[in-house]
Amino acid sequence: MNRFYVMVGVLAVVLGIGVFAMLKTGGASASDAAAGPPPTVVDDSFRGYTLGQENAPVEIVEYLDFECPVCATFATLQMPTITEQLITTGKARWRFRDYPLPIHKYSRFAAHAAQCAGAQGRYFQMQDQLFSHHQWAQTGKDPSSLFRDLAQASGVDLKAYDACMEAGRYAGRIEYSRQEGEQRVVDGTPTFFANGTKLFNGLRRLPNSDDFKSLVDSIIAHSPPKPAARPARR
Amino acid sequence: MRYRQAIALLALVGLFVALYLWLHALGFGGAIKCGASGGCETVQTSPWAVFLGLPVAFYGVVGYLAVLIAALVSLRPAALAQPGWDRLVLGLASLGVVFTAYLTYVELFLIHAICRWCVGSAVIITAIWIVSIAALRRPSPPKSPEPRTDRVA
């Protein structure tokens, strides 16, 4: 009988320590699901969120890493002008693909936060928040709480966001995008492609809005004229 | 006696499972530990996570605590021959099983998410229920020669 009570006592202590440890380190599992590489790669036919018109003559694909400071600089300093000059004018469509670099601890987690916001139609708002509050990438601290705040500021429903992040719902999609970038010989971020051709190979600096304007204008100038639209058949 | 000991150990484990969920519902700790499949946060943040104004896990804490106390008290030498304790535990476990069945229905058909901790609790309370039935069906131990005056209400 005494042995039984000792067993009960020991079990109670072990379980108590377990509960305390789980409360103390709460959120690590959720981070693991969204922040780590997934066990399987998922091709869900998703090829990135896009800005611009479907029939734009030039499509720019950008492989980006949310923790990369250069990507943040490009997004905050160059993209507003590019959006104004090329995207809203219908000259170019911009496609964002994830390319989380292994040297960045929370890059997948940030990409996942953007995807979970995107599931609620708030991808671009979340992307803006992640890049304009980029100090999270310098602190090295777990940004889970900050990302929730940024998601809330982006107009995201937090219950659905939390469930999405906890489940790591888009981890496979992000890994698919990364592997796609690897196959296309993406060697850093940001890396750009225009209508399938890798850009700025020899450039030793971050491309700016003028570079893109020249490039897009040049592609459009050298494109064969589109055939006249024919009436649709029924 | 073995049945009652098993019930006490199961109730102790269930108590800590419910305690963890309750403390999380009260805001202690960060995101709930649930593994990669998720579901716990969805369940915990759903409208069904609160029952009669209190977190569902609170009822689990109270229920498991009641079973644990009953099982430990029933292990006193004076109570070993009294089947009333087994009936009491079976009654408490039956309440728990019914409540768990309701919660599992809510998870499967209303929330469309499954929480691993809830599944764990469901397994524990079902095990307690089965063991308490087995305890009631076991042959009665020989009565003590000393007269007993204590009874379970």
Interface residues (C-beta under 8 A of the other chain):
Chain A: M1 F4 M7 V8 L11 A12 L15 G16 G18 V19 M22 L23 K24 T25 G26 G27 A28 S29 A30 D32 A33 P39 S144 S145 K159 D162 A163 M165 E166 A167 G168 R169
Chain B: Q5 A8 L9 L12 V13 F16 L19 Y20 L23 H24 F28 G29 G30 A31 I32 K33 C34 G35 A36 S37 G38 G39 C40 E41 T42 T45 L72 L75 A113
